[in-house]
């Protein structure tokens, strides 16, 4: 049974003008160049992890920064979890004191 590459080679021997068209379509679809091509496909750059400015371009800004302007009291999931944990710890008497009720503030009030 003939492999795909053998069939492809035979086809291009019969119709040489098809090879350039097939390569062009292949590049457009898969974004790569055939092995042994003089020009490189750039897959290496796509594979690299983005850093710095490119990372910011890839992920963009967090929408929550701007959402606080329009929706008061809007919290991210992390902020909400922290707030719930703080309330729970305060109920148990293990959380930090409220603002102005710390050790240093109550020291001179006796």
Residue, then its C-alpha position, 0 to 999 in steps of 0.5 A: x500500500x502506498x503511503x501518502x507521501x509517495x502518492x503526493x510525489x507521483x501526483x506532483x511529477x504528473x502535475x508540477x504546477x500543482x505543487x506551488x498551489x498545494x504548498x500555498x494552501x498548506x501554509x495558509x491552513x496550517x501556518x507552517x512550511x514544508x520541511x526543507x524549505x529555504x524560508x522558515x515558518x516561524x512556528x518557533x516564535x509561536x511556541x515561545x512563552x510570551x514575556x513582558x509587553x507581549x504577555x500584556x498584549x496577549x492577556x490584556x487588562x483586567x476588566x475588574x479595574x474598570x468595572x468598579x467605577x460603574x458598579x459600586x461594591x463589586x468584588x472579585x472572587x478572591x476579594x469576596x473569599x477574603x472578606x468572608x474569611x475575615x468575617x468568619x475569623x472575627x466571629x471566632x475572635x481570631x481576626x485582626x481588630x477593626x481599624x483604630x482598635x489595635x493594641x497600640x491605640x487601646x494602650x493609653x485609653x486605660 
